[in-house]
Amino acid sequence: MSPFTLSKVFISATAAIVATTLSAGIVHADDPYEELLTGLSCNVTDVTAEGLNATDCAGAYATDGVFSPNDVLGDGNPLLGELNTMFDVDYDWLFIDKDDSENSADTGMTWDTTGEGKGTWSFLDGIGKDQVFAISLKTSTSFSVYYFDLGIEVDSGLWDTIGTSLTGNPRNPTGRDLSHFSLFIADKPDEPDTKVPEPGMVLGLGLFAAGSLRKLRRTRDV
């Protein structure tokens, strides 16, 4: 086989590996809670916001170990303290609410069921374009977490527990009923201002550089 043929084979194999990786969805680094994984994988399409998929997701996790007896208690922990590790980010997260029942909007957050293991969610106060947020879907004994960094204003979306826990029908798998819905929000830090030089300044710098170059050439010619 000629070197050219070997090169073509190598390129084709590399392209196939890349395509397979992309089609499989997001590839996570080592999951710090791997021992809690149930074997059912979440998908960024399970939860949407304003028609857009989640940026990333983690789970499904069993409510055991670090998350025993639940993903979220009254103060948002233990999940509140684990979000940065789960998604390899560094934000000061605010726990909005854990809502255990449909159509209960005491904190402006509410959800309802439109079918088996699926429904809608909304947050009346809205989520700003300079904020990120995370949603945890909890069924009877497991949960999955969905992280959003969209750069748009958000106040509603859809949810589906098919990436959290399945019903027992192998021919028509659907998500189990939602036990509770939790929302976390964080502000993104302001990006430092980058000053752009005024057009006149840019022109002046160019003329200065050109003059310096001519002077340097005359010096060398002496």
BAVEXKE-766810 format. One line per 2 residues: number of its first residue (from 1); their letters; for each residue z, x, y of N, C-alpha, C. Coordinates in nm, 3 decimals, padded with zeros to 5 digits. Layout:
% BAVEXKE-766810
NUM) A) Z:X:Y:Z:X:Y:Z:X:Y  ...
//
This chain:
% BAVEXKE-766810
1) MS) 00.000:00.085:-00.119:00.000:00.000:00.000:00.000:00.089:00.124  -00.088:00.062:00.219:-00.099:00.146:00.337:00.020:00.125:00.429
3) PF) 00.047:00.224:00.519:00.156:00.208:00.615:00.138:00.085:00.702  00.011:00.053:00.735:-00.016:-00.066:00.818:00.024:-00.193:00.746
5) TL) -00.004:-00.200:00.615:00.032:-00.318:00.537:00.183:-00.331:00.525  00.252:-00.216:00.504:00.397:-00.219:00.497:00.458:-00.269:00.627
7) SK) 00.399:-00.227:00.739:00.448:-00.271:00.869:00.434:-00.420:00.885  00.320:-00.476:00.839:00.298:-00.621:00.850:00.398:-00.696:00.763
9) VF) 00.427:-00.643:00.644:00.523:-00.709:00.555:00.661:-00.710:00.618  00.701:-00.595:00.677:00.832:-00.585:00.740:00.845:-00.684:00.856
11) IS) 00.741:-00.692:00.940:00.744:-00.784:01.055:00.753:-00.928:01.008  00.677:-00.964:00.904:00.679:-01.101:00.852:00.816:-01.137:00.796
13) AT) 00.877:-01.041:00.723:01.010:-01.066:00.666:01.114:-01.084:00.776  01.105:-01.001:00.880:01.199:-01.011:00.992:01.186:-01.145:01.062
15) AA) 01.061:-01.188:01.085:01.037:-01.316:01.150:01.092:-01.432:01.068  01.079:-01.422:00.936:01.129:-01.528:00.849:01.280:-01.538:00.856
17) IV) 01.348:-01.422:00.859:01.495:-01.420:00.869:01.540:-01.482:01.000  01.474:-01.446:01.111:01.509:-01.500:01.242:01.488:-01.650:01.244
19) AT) 01.376:-01.698:01.190:01.346:-01.840:01.188:01.449:-01.917:01.107  01.489:-01.860:00.992:01.589:-01.926:00.908:01.722:-01.936:00.980
21) TL) 01.760:-01.828:01.050:01.887:-01.827:01.123:01.887:-01.932:01.233  01.777:-01.941:01.309:01.769:-02.038:01.417:01.771:-02.180:01.365
23) SA) 01.701:-02.205:01.255:01.696:-02.341:01.202:01.830:-02.385:01.146  01.914:-02.290:01.110:02.044:-02.324:01.053:02.145:-02.363:01.161
25) GI) 02.107:-02.347:01.288:02.197:-02.384:01.396:02.274:-02.263:01.445  02.383:-02.287:01.510:02.462:-02.180:01.569:02.536:-02.102:01.462
27) VH) 02.525:-01.971:01.469:02.595:-01.886:01.373:02.722:-01.834:01.438  02.836:-01.867:01.382:02.965:-01.826:01.437:03.006:-01.689:01.383
29) AD) 03.083:-01.620:01.463:03.149:-01.500:01.413:03.258:-01.546:01.318  03.338:-01.453:01.268:03.445:-01.488:01.176:03.535:-01.594:01.238
31) DP) 03.552:-01.704:01.167:03.634:-01.815:01.215:03.780:-01.782:01.192  03.863:-01.777:01.297:04.004:-01.743:01.278:04.080:-01.847:01.196
33) YE) 04.020:-01.965:01.180:04.084:-02.072:01.104:04.003:-02.106:00.979  03.937:-02.004:00.926:03.848:-02.025:00.812:03.921:-02.089:00.694
35) EL) 04.048:-02.055:00.677:04.122:-02.108:00.563:04.145:-02.259:00.575  04.122:-02.315:00.694:04.142:-02.458:00.715:04.013:-02.539:00.703
37) LT) 03.899:-02.471:00.689:03.771:-02.541:00.681:03.764:-02.627:00.555  03.710:-02.746:00.571:03.704:-02.840:00.460:03.579:-02.826:00.376
39) GL) 03.479:-02.754:00.426:03.351:-02.744:00.356:03.244:-02.831:00.419  03.284:-02.923:00.505:03.189:-03.006:00.579:03.167:-02.941:00.716
41) SC) 03.042:-02.916:00.749:03.011:-02.845:00.874:02.974:-02.943:00.984  03.033:-02.921:01.101:02.995:-02.999:01.217:02.857:-02.957:01.264
43) NV) 02.798:-03.037:01.352:02.668:-03.007:01.410:02.674:-03.043:01.558  02.606:-02.965:01.640:02.610:-02.990:01.785:02.550:-03.125:01.821
45) TD) 02.480:-03.188:01.729:02.423:-03.320:01.756:02.522:-03.433:01.729  02.638:-03.402:01.671:02.736:-03.506:01.637:02.792:-03.576:01.760
47) VT) 02.809:-03.501:01.867:02.863:-03.555:01.992:02.768:-03.518:02.105  02.736:-03.614:02.190:02.646:-03.588:02.302:02.713:-03.627:02.433
49) AE) 02.659:-03.574:02.542:02.706:-03.606:02.676:02.583:-03.624:02.765  02.568:-03.742:02.821:02.451:-03.774:02.903:02.322:-03.743:02.827
51) GL) 02.321:-03.766:02.697:02.203:-03.746:02.615:02.181:-03.602:02.569  02.271:-03.511:02.605:02.257:-03.369:02.568:02.355:-03.334:02.457
53) NA) 02.309:-03.249:02.365:02.395:-03.205:02.254:02.506:-03.113:02.304  02.608:-03.099:02.221:02.715:-03.004:02.252:02.658:-02.862:02.255
55) TD) 02.723:-02.776:02.330:02.683:-02.634:02.336:02.721:-02.562:02.208  02.832:-02.599:02.149:02.884:-02.535:02.029:02.980:-02.632:01.962
57) CA) 03.012:-02.606:01.835:03.111:-02.690:01.767:03.185:-02.606:01.664  03.299:-02.654:01.623:03.381:-02.583:01.524:03.444:-02.686:01.430
59) GA) 03.442:-02.656:01.301:03.501:-02.748:01.203:03.400:-02.784:01.095  03.436:-02.872:01.009:03.555:-02.955:01.014:03.677:-02.882:00.956
61) YA) 03.792:-02.904:01.020:03.917:-02.843:00.979:04.010:-02.948:00.919  04.086:-02.905:00.821:04.192:-02.990:00.767:04.314:-02.978:00.858
63) TD) 04.386:-03.087:00.875:04.508:-03.082:00.955:04.619:-03.023:00.871  04.617:-02.891:00.865:04.711:-02.816:00.782:04.735:-02.682:00.850
65) GV) 04.834:-02.610:00.808:04.859:-02.479:00.864:04.891:-02.486:01.012  04.814:-02.412:01.094:04.842:-02.405:01.238:04.830:-02.540:01.304
67) FS) 04.750:-02.631:01.247:04.729:-02.761:01.309:04.812:-02.872:01.242  04.905:-02.836:01.160:04.988:-02.936:01.094:05.095:-02.987:01.193
69) PN) 05.116:-03.119:01.202:05.052:-03.224:01.123:04.929:-03.285:01.188  04.885:-03.232:01.303:04.775:-03.295:01.375:04.701:-03.192:01.459
71) DV) 04.580:-03.227:01.502:04.506:-03.138:01.591:04.566:-03.140:01.731  04.613:-03.257:01.774:04.666:-03.274:01.909:04.794:-03.355:01.905
73) LG) 04.900:-03.302:01.966:05.024:-03.376:01.983:05.033:-03.424:02.127  05.150:-03.461:02.173:05.162:-03.522:02.304:05.120:-03.435:02.421
75) DG) 05.138:-03.303:02.410:05.104:-03.213:02.521:04.968:-03.146:02.504  04.893:-03.188:02.405:04.760:-03.128:02.382:04.761:-03.014:02.283
77) NP) 04.878:-02.960:02.253:04.887:-02.854:02.154:04.899:-02.914:02.014  04.866:-02.840:01.909:04.830:-02.697:01.911:04.686:-02.667:01.952
79) LL) 04.596:-02.768:01.952:04.455:-02.740:01.980:04.434:-02.684:02.121  04.512:-02.731:02.217:04.499:-02.683:02.355:04.508:-02.532:02.362
81) GE) 04.597:-02.474:02.283:04.616:-02.329:02.285:04.519:-02.252:02.198  04.430:-02.322:02.128:04.338:-02.255:02.036:04.192:-02.262:02.080
83) LN) 04.162:-02.336:02.186:04.022:-02.358:02.226:03.951:-02.228:02.263  04.019:-02.141:02.340:03.955:-02.016:02.380:03.918:-01.930:02.260
85) TM) 04.004:-01.927:02.161:03.977:-01.849:02.041:03.864:-01.911:01.960  03.865:-02.042:01.948:03.761:-02.111:01.870:03.621:-02.084:01.923
87) FD) 03.608:-02.082:02.057:03.475:-02.073:02.116:03.451:-01.943:02.192  03.540:-01.846:02.175:03.525:-01.714:02.235:03.501:-01.724:02.386
89) VD) 03.587:-01.800:02.453:03.580:-01.815:02.598:03.718:-01.784:02.655  03.729:-01.789:02.787:03.857:-01.759:02.853:03.873:-01.852:02.972
91) YD) 03.924:-01.973:02.946:03.942:-02.073:03.050:04.086:-02.123:03.051  04.126:-02.179:03.163:04.257:-02.242:03.177:04.237:-02.391:03.150
93) WL) 04.256:-02.432:03.026:04.223:-02.568:02.983:04.327:-02.668:03.029  04.279:-02.788:03.064:04.365:-02.900:03.099:04.347:-03.010:02.994
95) FI) 04.456:-03.053:02.935:04.452:-03.162:02.838:04.450:-03.296:02.912  04.344:-03.374:02.890:04.330:-03.503:02.958:04.405:-03.613:02.884
97) DK) 04.375:-03.630:02.756:04.441:-03.736:02.681:04.400:-03.732:02.535  04.487:-03.788:02.451:04.455:-03.818:02.312:04.460:-03.970:02.300
99) DD) 04.344:-04.030:02.276:04.335:-04.176:02.275:04.328:-04.225:02.131  04.431:-04.301:02.090:04.440:-04.347:01.952:04.377:-04.484:01.928
101) SE) 04.337:-04.552:02.033:04.283:-04.687:02.014:04.161:-04.710:02.102  04.077:-04.799:02.058:03.954:-04.829:02.131:03.982:-04.899:02.263
103) NS) 03.892:-04.875:02.357:03.893:-04.946:02.485:04.027:-04.938:02.559  04.093:-04.825:02.546:04.218:-04.802:02.617:04.195:-04.694:02.721
105) AD) 04.189:-04.734:02.848:04.149:-04.641:02.953:04.262:-04.610:03.050  04.382:-04.586:02.998:04.497:-04.559:03.083:04.476:-04.434:03.168
107) TG) 04.409:-04.334:03.114:04.385:-04.210:03.188:04.240:-04.198:03.233  04.166:-04.307:03.226:04.025:-04.304:03.263:03.934:-04.267:03.149
109) MT) 03.992:-04.226:03.035:03.912:-04.191:02.918:03.917:-04.306:02.817  03.803:-04.340:02.758:03.801:-04.448:02.660:03.689:-04.425:02.558
111) WD) 03.703:-04.486:02.443:03.599:-04.480:02.340:03.596:-04.613:02.267  03.481:-04.641:02.206:03.471:-04.759:02.121:03.380:-04.729:02.003
113) TT) 03.379:-04.820:01.906:03.301:-04.804:01.784:03.181:-04.898:01.787  03.064:-04.841:01.759:02.941:-04.922:01.756:02.886:-04.935:01.615
115) GE) 02.939:-04.860:01.521:02.894:-04.862:01.382:02.992:-04.783:01.298  02.962:-04.769:01.170:03.053:-04.698:01.081:03.061:-04.550:01.119
117) GK) 03.177:-04.507:01.168:03.197:-04.368:01.203:03.121:-04.320:01.325  03.085:-04.410:01.417:03.012:-04.369:01.536:03.040:-04.464:01.651
119) GT) 03.017:-04.416:01.772:03.043:-04.500:01.888:03.011:-04.430:02.019  03.071:-04.479:02.126:03.048:-04.425:02.260:03.180:-04.375:02.318
121) WS) 03.172:-04.291:02.419:03.290:-04.245:02.491:03.257:-04.236:02.639  03.360:-04.243:02.723:03.339:-04.230:02.867:03.466:-04.178:02.934
123) FL) 03.446:-04.119:03.050:03.557:-04.068:03.130:03.530:-04.110:03.274  03.607:-04.208:03.324:03.578:-04.270:03.453:03.584:-04.171:03.569
125) DG) 03.673:-04.073:03.562:03.684:-03.975:03.670:03.566:-03.878:03.673  03.495:-03.867:03.563:03.379:-03.779:03.556:03.415:-03.633:03.539
127) IG) 03.323:-03.558:03.486:03.337:-03.414:03.465:03.234:-03.345:03.553  03.278:-03.252:03.636:03.190:-03.188:03.732:03.093:-03.089:03.670
129) KD) 02.988:-03.058:03.745:02.887:-02.963:03.696:02.941:-02.822:03.686  03.052:-02.794:03.755:03.114:-02.661:03.749:03.232:-02.660:03.653
131) QV) 03.234:-02.754:03.559:03.341:-02.760:03.460:03.283:-02.756:03.319  03.363:-02.709:03.227:03.331:-02.717:03.084:03.430:-02.814:03.022
133) FA) 03.398:-02.867:02.904:03.492:-02.958:02.840:03.476:-02.950:02.689  03.580:-02.997:02.621:03.581:-02.997:02.475:03.632:-03.132:02.428
135) IS) 03.573:-03.179:02.318:03.608:-03.308:02.259:03.646:-03.284:02.114  03.760:-03.337:02.073:03.802:-03.330:01.933:03.796:-03.468:01.872
137) LK) 03.726:-03.479:01.759:03.720:-03.603:01.682:03.810:-03.587:01.561  03.907:-03.674:01.547:04.003:-03.667:01.437:03.990:-03.792:01.350
139) TS) 03.968:-03.771:01.220:03.971:-03.882:01.125:04.108:-03.879:01.056  04.117:-03.927:00.935:04.248:-03.938:00.870:04.315:-03.803:00.850
141) TS) 04.244:-03.704:00.794:04.308:-03.576:00.763:04.227:-03.455:00.807  04.126:-03.474:00.889:04.045:-03.361:00.934:03.993:-03.386:01.075
143) FS) 03.945:-03.279:01.140:03.892:-03.292:01.275:03.785:-03.185:01.300  03.698:-03.213:01.396:03.598:-03.118:01.444:03.604:-03.116:01.596
145) VY) 03.570:-03.000:01.654:03.580:-02.983:01.798:03.442:-02.948:01.854  03.407:-03.010:01.966:03.274:-02.993:02.027:03.291:-02.942:02.171
147) YF) 03.226:-02.830:02.199:03.239:-02.761:02.327:03.112:-02.782:02.409  03.128:-02.815:02.538:03.015:-02.842:02.627:03.021:-02.753:02.750
149) DL) 02.911:-02.685:02.777:02.892:-02.610:02.900:02.751:-02.644:02.948  02.739:-02.755:03.022:02.608:-02.813:03.052:02.560:-02.790:03.194
151) GI) 02.651:-02.767:03.288:02.610:-02.747:03.427:02.561:-02.872:03.496  02.602:-02.990:03.446:02.567:-03.117:03.510:02.692:-03.204:03.517
153) EV) 02.686:-03.310:03.597:02.795:-03.406:03.602:02.788:-03.498:03.480  02.903:-03.524:03.419:02.909:-03.600:03.294:03.017:-03.706:03.305
155) DS) 02.986:-03.827:03.258:03.092:-03.929:03.250:03.085:-04.012:03.123  02.986:-03.987:03.035:02.980:-04.066:02.911:02.892:-03.998:02.808
157) GL) 02.902:-04.048:02.685:02.821:-03.993:02.577:02.841:-04.070:02.448  02.799:-04.009:02.337:02.809:-04.070:02.205:02.888:-03.978:02.112
159) WD) 02.948:-04.035:02.008:03.018:-03.956:01.908:02.986:-04.008:01.768  02.998:-03.918:01.670:02.973:-03.951:01.529:03.060:-03.858:01.445
161) TI) 03.137:-03.916:01.353:03.228:-03.835:01.270:03.162:-03.784:01.143  03.028:-03.787:01.137:02.959:-03.740:01.016:02.982:-03.590:00.995
163) GT) 03.019:-03.517:01.102:03.050:-03.375:01.089:03.199:-03.348:01.081  03.278:-03.453:01.059:03.423:-03.439:01.050:03.476:-03.480:00.913
165) SL) 03.437:-03.598:00.868:03.481:-03.648:00.738:03.387:-03.759:00.694  03.345:-03.756:00.567:03.247:-03.851:00.516:03.313:-03.960:00.433
167) TG) 03.250:-04.076:00.432:03.292:-04.183:00.342:03.253:-04.145:00.200  03.300:-04.221:00.102:03.280:-04.183:-00.038:03.148:-04.226:-00.098
169) NP) 03.054:-04.272:-00.017:02.924:-04.317:-00.070:02.825:-04.202:-00.067  02.794:-04.140:-00.183:02.703:-04.024:-00.183:02.559:-04.062:-00.151
171) RN) 02.521:-04.186:-00.173:02.383:-04.227:-00.147:02.358:-04.255:00.001  02.462:-04.292:00.071:02.448:-04.322:00.213:02.569:-04.269:00.288
173) PT) 02.578:-04.135:00.301:02.696:-04.076:00.365:02.704:-04.108:00.514  02.816:-04.157:00.555:02.844:-04.181:00.697:02.982:-04.127:00.729
175) GR) 03.010:-04.112:00.856:03.141:-04.063:00.896:03.250:-04.167:00.878  03.369:-04.119:00.856:03.484:-04.209:00.843:03.526:-04.262:00.981
177) DL) 03.612:-04.363:00.978:03.662:-04.420:01.103:03.735:-04.314:01.184  03.723:-04.325:01.316:03.788:-04.231:01.407:03.935:-04.267:01.422
179) SH) 04.021:-04.167:01.402:04.164:-04.186:01.419:04.203:-04.174:01.566  04.158:-04.065:01.629:04.176:-04.053:01.773:04.073:-03.956:01.832
181) FS) 04.058:-03.967:01.962:03.959:-03.893:02.040:04.035:-03.818:02.148  04.011:-03.686:02.159:04.085:-03.605:02.256:03.987:-03.532:02.348
183) LF) 04.026:-03.520:02.474:03.940:-03.458:02.575:04.015:-03.348:02.649  03.948:-03.233:02.665:04.001:-03.118:02.738:03.896:-03.074:02.840
185) IA) 03.941:-03.034:02.958:03.849:-02.992:03.064:03.900:-02.861:03.125  03.807:-02.775:03.168:03.843:-02.649:03.235:03.744:-02.622:03.348
187) DK) 03.794:-02.564:03.456:03.707:-02.522:03.567:03.646:-02.387:03.536  03.518:-02.375:03.566:03.453:-02.244:03.553:03.484:-02.163:03.678
189) PD) 03.513:-02.035:03.663:03.544:-01.952:03.780:03.423:-01.940:03.872  03.451:-01.931:04.002:03.344:-01.916:04.100:03.273:-01.782:04.079
191) EP) 03.141:-01.786:04.088:03.065:-01.662:04.076:03.067:-01.589:04.211  03.080:-01.457:04.208:03.084:-01.382:04.335:02.953:-01.398:04.411
193) DT) 02.966:-01.410:04.543:02.847:-01.424:04.627:02.767:-01.294:04.626  02.637:-01.309:04.614:02.546:-01.194:04.620:02.467:-01.204:04.749
195) KV) 02.498:-01.114:04.842:02.431:-01.119:04.972:02.289:-01.063:04.961  02.194:-01.141:05.013:02.055:-01.098:05.015:02.026:-01.038:05.151
197) PE) 01.970:-00.915:05.160:01.942:-00.856:05.290:01.844:-00.940:05.370  01.865:-00.945:05.503:01.772:-01.016:05.591:01.635:-00.948:05.585
199) PG) 01.527:-01.027:05.604:01.391:-00.968:05.600:01.375:-00.851:05.695  01.433:-00.863:05.818:01.422:-00.753:05.915:01.490:-00.628:05.866
201) MV) 01.605:-00.646:05.798:01.677:-00.531:05.746:01.597:-00.463:05.636  01.535:-00.544:05.548:01.454:-00.487:05.441:01.338:-00.408:05.498
203) LG) 01.272:-00.464:05.604:01.161:-00.393:05.668:01.209:-00.263:05.730  01.327:-00.267:05.799:01.381:-00.147:05.861:01.412:-00.040:05.759
205) LG) 01.469:-00.080:05.645:01.500:00.018:05.541:01.372:00.080:05.486  01.267:-00.003:05.474:01.140:00.050:05.424:01.081:00.152:05.520
207) LF) 01.084:00.121:05.651:01.030:00.214:05.750:01.112:00.343:05.754  01.245:00.330:05.740:01.331:00.447:05.739:01.299:00.537:05.620
209) AA) 01.279:00.474:05.504:01.247:00.552:05.384:01.114:00.621:05.398  01.015:00.547:05.456:00.882:00.608:05.473:00.889:00.725:05.570
211) GS) 00.966:00.709:05.680:00.978:00.817:05.777:01.048:00.938:05.717  01.150:00.915:05.639:01.222:01.025:05.575:01.132:01.099:05.478
213) LR) 01.045:01.025:05.408:00.955:01.089:05.313:00.854:01.177:05.384  00.800:01.129:05.498:00.703:01.210:05.574:00.770:01.336:05.627
215) KL) 00.895:01.322:05.676:00.967:01.437:05.729:00.991:01.539:05.621  01.024:01.492:05.499:01.049:01.583:05.388:00.922:01.658:05.351
217) RR) 00.808:01.588:05.355:00.682:01.655:05.321:00.648:01.763:05.424  00.670:01.733:05.557:00.639:01.832:05.661:00.729:01.955:05.644
219) TR) 00.855:01.932:05.607:00.948:02.043:05.587:00.901:02.135:05.474  00.849:02.073:05.365:00.803:02.150:05.251:00.677:02.229:05.284
221) DV) 00.595:02.175:05.378:00.468:02.241:05.414:00.489:02.361:05.505  00.609:02.367:05.569:00.635:02.478:05.663:00.652:02.608:05.589
//
